[in-house]
């Protein structure tokens, strides 16, 4: 079977060789550099203990310095799975999410045509460069010189010029014997709608060759010289060679520079990339006139695990960043993320370089923000959260965005970071350095005993009580997951500063499991067995009755409701104390004392509820609660009936 042109290139672009090989080897992380895709392991092809097997993820090749085995992803699958070429391609295609193409008897003919189109494109590059050097290119050269590009830069980037002629390139190529079909197929000409002679796609434009990762010219980008032209920048139409959503400007050189340790920078346009590269930031790329696509994002992550998106400091630049965040969230995984460097307002990287030099750009790149901060900024900037309803709206919007993240670990970390930012936003300003509970002149407490320092409360520090109660709630709902809908609002409100707790909370909210075993299996599948083992091994969790005896819905409901009520009362007191500390900077009055007293009493009532419940109720052998007064009355009635029977 022959494969269509470009299929294997697409397959190699989508797959990471590290992932393919990683199924068969154990990486030596002391010798490997995961960020650069430079990985080492004992060779899977011969018996050894040292890590002599090397994978270069960016180049897509492996080599063993012991047995000299070498190849790419396809050859690795062929050797390790003992399959033929087409079977190896099918295995990798399934992994990459590609559909194997149908049998194409004309594949070789199409491959020959792509080669011919590539040759036509190279002819066009030479023609445009010649025009740039001619008298007709004088104005274009002056414009580029004003943008800081000398002749050396024009040669390095092969920048050319298309004269303001309808058939300049067309006549040149036809004069060399190039078929009309190839000129049109390369996107260099367009047929006349009036039945006349075809005309050039690019006229009176500065021409930037667009090359694929292997260095082949696949398209052009043209910058209009006429300021009144409706299209300031114009790309080649999509052809058999060019798919703009699957291509990056400066892909190959940027990949090489990133492999040498330079940060990968994603700019908006050709001139930004050229200016950055000429200033020493050689690992710079740009999408081609569109927002970054999912395929381009995967290409970026193949080059670098954390590209820096450098966007113009205007509203359009910020909006582009936000669109990219929405695209990226479902695709995030450990080791793959983005950072965002926003240029000063009204400037792009090229402007900043010419005005202040490379050091200014470096400062902006060093201050690049992680994606979670930009996500937070989008939801809170310019908004007022002075009511519970507005705060709830913010919580809902952020929760919806976080739930787009498929990786449970990353989703948990995002939730923790958002909670921290939320607390900072809503926390009242405090005056002085005293704790809320510490009065002026209060005596410093004595040092804790060794047993106190070793206790769980001491180990957890601030928020220990809250974290312990959250553990009980989560464990109870894991034992009775069908109760989640009843307590969904309370579950969503859990702060869960512990990463494992936050991840389990998210799973409880999103996985519709009905039984204890189903929920445990789902959590273990996503997080591994350790978080569950740690949760149920906690002493305060293990002694909870509904967890010791799973299956008692009434007991589980009562436990969850009580713990949620105590958390609510505790947080209410916390808020009142914080606000009181702020109010103490003014004149204190009886109203302040009354508020604190009411909050403290609410908390005390919640904490007493369990003790009062135990005083009023007994628990039967089946776990059901029995009111002691009712039980005494019932026992007395039974005794009366028994002793009134005949014969007594």
Residue pairs with C-beta under 8 A, 6 or more apart in sequence:
1 86
1 103
2 103
2 104
2 105
2 107
2 108
3 89
3 101
3 104
3 107
4 101
4 104
4 107
4 110
5 107
5 110
5 111
5 113
5 114
5 240
6 114
7 98
7 101
8 74
8 89
9 212
9 214
10 98
10 246
11 73
11 74
11 89
11 92
11 93
11 96
11 98
12 60
12 72
12 73
13 213
13 246
13 298
13 299
13 302
14 96
14 97
14 98
14 298
15 73
15 92
15 95
15 96
16 37
16 57
16 302
17 55
17 56
17 57
17 60
17 61
17 62
17 72
17 73
17 76
18 34
18 37
18 39
18 55
18 57
20 73
20 76
20 77
20 92
20 95
21 39
21 41
21 44
21 55
21 62
21 73
21 76
24 44
24 76
24 80
25 41
25 42
25 44
25 53
26 41
26 42
27 39
27 40
27 41
28 40
28 41
28 42
28 51
31 40
31 51
32 38
32 39
32 40
32 41
33 39
34 305
34 335
35 304
35 305
35 306
36 58
36 259
36 261
37 55
37 56
37 57
37 58
37 259
38 54
38 55
38 56
38 57
39 54
39 55
39 57
40 51
40 52
40 53
40 54
40 55
41 51
41 53
41 55
42 48
42 49
42 50
42 51
42 52
42 53
43 52
43 53
43 64
43 66
43 67
43 69
44 53
44 80
45 53
45 64
45 67
45 69
45 79
46 64
46 66
46 67
46 69
48 66
50 66
52 64
52 65
52 66
53 62
53 63
53 64
53 65
53 66
53 69
54 62
54 63
54 64
54 65
55 61
55 62
56 62
56 63
57 302
58 255
58 258
58 259
58 302
58 303
59 259
60 72
60 73
61 70
61 71
61 72
62 69
62 70
62 71
62 72
62 76
63 69
63 70
64 70
69 79
71 79
73 92
74 85
74 88
74 89
74 92
75 88
77 83
77 88
77 91
77 92
78 84
78 85
78 87
78 88
81 87
81 88
81 91
83 91
89 100
90 100
93 99
93 100
104 110
110 240
113 185
113 240
114 240
114 241
116 182
117 182
117 185
117 186
117 239
117 240
117 241
118 216
118 217
118 218
118 241
120 173
120 178
120 182
120 183
120 186
120 188
121 186
121 188
121 209
121 216
121 217
121 218
121 219
121 241
122 217
123 173
123 176
123 178
124 169
124 173
124 186
124 188
124 217
124 220
125 158
125 160
125 209
125 217
127 160
127 169
127 172
127 173
128 160
128 161
128 162
128 169
128 207
128 220
129 158
129 159
129 160
130 160
131 137
131 160
131 161
131 162
131 163
131 168
132 140
132 141
132 154
132 159
132 160
132 161
132 206
132 207
136 161
136 163
137 161
139 225
140 161
140 206
140 225
141 154
143 206
143 225
144 153
144 154
144 159
144 206
147 271
147 275
147 350
147 354
148 275
148 278
148 353
148 354
149 157
149 159
149 274
149 278
153 159
153 274
153 278
157 208
157 209
157 274
158 209
159 206
159 207
159 208
160 206
160 207
160 209
161 205
161 206
161 207
162 168
162 169
162 200
162 202
162 203
162 204
162 205
162 207
162 222
163 203
163 204
164 203
164 204
164 225
165 200
165 203
166 199
166 200
166 203
167 197
167 198
167 199
167 200
168 200
168 203
169 188
169 189
169 200
169 202
170 183
170 188
170 189
170 197
170 198
170 199
170 200
173 183
173 188
174 180
174 183
180 189
180 198
183 189
183 198
184 190
184 191
184 198
185 239
185 240
186 236
186 239
186 241
187 201
187 219
187 236
187 237
187 238
187 239
187 242
188 200
188 201
188 202
188 236
189 198
189 199
189 200
189 201
190 198
190 199
190 200
190 201
191 198
192 198
192 199
201 234
201 236
201 237
202 220
202 222
202 234
204 224
204 225
204 226
204 229
205 222
205 223
205 224
205 225
205 234
206 222
206 223
206 225
207 220
207 221
207 222
208 220
208 221
208 222
208 223
208 249
208 270
209 217
209 220
210 217
210 218
210 219
210 220
210 221
210 235
210 236
210 242
210 247
210 249
210 288
211 217
211 218
211 251
211 252
212 218
212 247
212 251
212 252
213 251
213 252
213 255
214 252
215 252
216 241
218 239
218 241
218 242
218 247
219 235
219 236
219 239
219 241
219 242
219 244
219 247
219 288
220 235
220 236
221 233
221 234
221 235
221 236
221 249
221 270
221 288
221 289
222 233
222 234
222 235
223 232
223 233
223 270
223 271
224 231
224 232
224 233
224 234
233 269
233 270
233 289
235 244
235 288
235 289
236 242
238 244
244 287
244 288
244 289
244 290
245 290
245 293
245 295
245 296
246 293
246 295
246 296
246 299
247 288
247 296
248 254
248 285
248 286
248 287
248 288
248 296
248 299
248 300
249 270
249 273
249 285
249 286
249 287
249 288
250 273
250 277
250 284
250 285
250 286
251 285
251 299
253 277
253 282
254 264
254 282
254 283
254 284
254 285
254 303
255 283
255 303
257 282
257 283
258 264
258 283
258 303
258 304
262 281
262 282
262 283
263 281
263 283
263 304
263 307
263 308
263 365
264 283
264 284
264 285
264 300
264 303
264 304
264 307
264 308
265 276
265 281
265 283
265 284
265 285
265 307
265 308
265 310
265 341
265 349
265 365
266 284
266 285
266 286
266 287
266 292
266 300
266 307
266 308
266 309
266 310
267 273
267 276
267 284
267 285
267 286
267 310
267 348
267 349
268 286
268 287
268 311
268 312
268 317
268 320
268 348
269 286
269 348
270 286
271 350
272 284
272 286
272 310
272 348
272 349
272 350
273 284
273 285
273 286
275 349
275 350
275 353
275 354
276 282
276 284
276 310
276 349
276 350
276 353
276 361
277 284
279 353
279 357
279 358
279 361
280 358
281 358
281 361
283 303
283 304
285 300
285 303
287 293
287 296
291 320
291 323
291 324
291 327
292 300
292 324
292 327
293 327
294 327
294 331
297 324
297 327
297 328
297 331
298 331
300 307
301 307
301 336
305 335
305 336
305 337
306 336
306 337
306 338
306 339
307 338
307 339
308 338
308 339
308 340
308 341
308 365
308 368
309 321
309 324
309 338
309 339
309 340
309 341
310 341
310 343
310 349
310 361
310 364
310 365
311 317
311 318
311 320
311 321
311 340
311 341
311 342
311 343
312 343
312 347
312 348
313 342
313 343
313 344
313 345
313 346
313 347
313 348
314 345
314 346
317 342
317 343
317 348
318 342
321 340
321 342
321 374
322 374
322 378
324 338
325 338
325 371
325 374
325 375
325 378
326 401
326 404
328 337
328 338
328 371
329 401
329 404
329 405
330 404
330 405
330 406
332 405
332 406
332 407
332 410
333 407
333 410
334 407
334 409
334 410
337 370
337 371
338 371
339 368
339 369
339 370
339 371
340 368
340 369
340 371
340 374
341 364
341 365
341 367
341 368
341 369
342 364
342 369
343 349
343 351
343 352
343 364
344 352
344 364
347 355
349 361
352 360
352 361
352 364
353 360
353 361
372 414
372 417
372 418
373 421
375 398
375 401
376 398
376 418
376 421
379 394
379 397
379 398
379 401
380 394
380 425
383 390
383 394
384 390
385 391
385 394
385 425
385 426
391 426
394 422
395 422
395 492
398 418
398 422
399 492
402 411
402 414
402 415
402 418
403 411
403 506
403 510
405 411
405 414
408 503
408 506
408 507
408 526
408 527
409 499
409 503
409 527
411 503
411 506
412 499
412 500
412 502
412 503
412 506
413 499
415 496
415 502
415 506
416 496
416 497
416 499
416 502
419 495
419 496
419 497
427 578
428 578
428 579
428 581
428 582
429 582
430 436
430 578
430 581
430 582
431 581
431 582
431 584
431 585
434 440
434 581
436 577
436 578
436 580
436 581
437 577
448 458
452 458
456 464
456 468
456 538
456 539
456 540
457 464
457 465
458 464
460 467
460 468
463 495
463 497
465 570
466 495
466 567
466 570
466 571
467 497
467 498
467 501
468 538
468 540
469 563
469 566
469 567
470 494
470 495
470 496
470 498
470 501
470 567
471 501
471 535
471 538
471 540
471 541
472 540
472 541
472 544
472 547
472 559
472 563
473 487
473 490
473 491
473 494
473 560
473 563
473 564
473 567
474 494
474 501
474 504
474 505
474 508
474 535
475 535
475 536
475 541
475 544
475 547
476 483
476 544
476 546
476 547
476 556
476 559
476 560
476 563
477 483
477 484
477 487
477 491
477 508
477 556
477 560
478 504
478 508
478 516
478 519
478 520
478 523
478 532
478 535
479 516
479 546
479 547
479 550
479 551
479 556
480 516
480 546
480 550
480 551
480 553
480 556
481 508
481 513
481 514
481 515
481 516
481 518
481 519
482 514
482 515
483 553
483 556
483 557
483 560
484 491
484 508
484 509
486 557
487 560
487 561
487 564
488 509
490 560
490 564
490 567
491 505
491 508
491 509
492 509
494 501
494 505
494 567
496 502
496 505
500 527
500 531
500 534
500 535
501 535
503 526
503 527
503 531
504 523
504 527
504 531
504 535
507 519
507 522
507 523
507 526
507 527
508 519
511 519
511 522
513 519
513 522
516 550
516 551
520 532
523 531
523 532
524 532
535 541
536 542
536 547
541 547
542 548
544 559
545 552
545 555
545 559
545 619
545 623
546 552
546 555
546 556
546 558
546 559
549 555
549 623
550 556
552 623
554 623
554 624
554 625
555 623
558 625
562 606
562 609
562 610
565 606
565 609
566 603
566 606
566 607
566 609
568 606
569 602
569 603
569 605
569 606
569 607
570 603
570 606
572 599
572 602
572 603
573 599
573 600
573 602
573 603
576 595
576 596
576 599
577 596
577 599
580 592
580 595
580 596
583 592
584 592
613 625
616 627
616 628
616 629
617 625
617 626
617 627
617 628
618 625
618 626
618 628
618 631
619 625
619 626
620 626
642 648
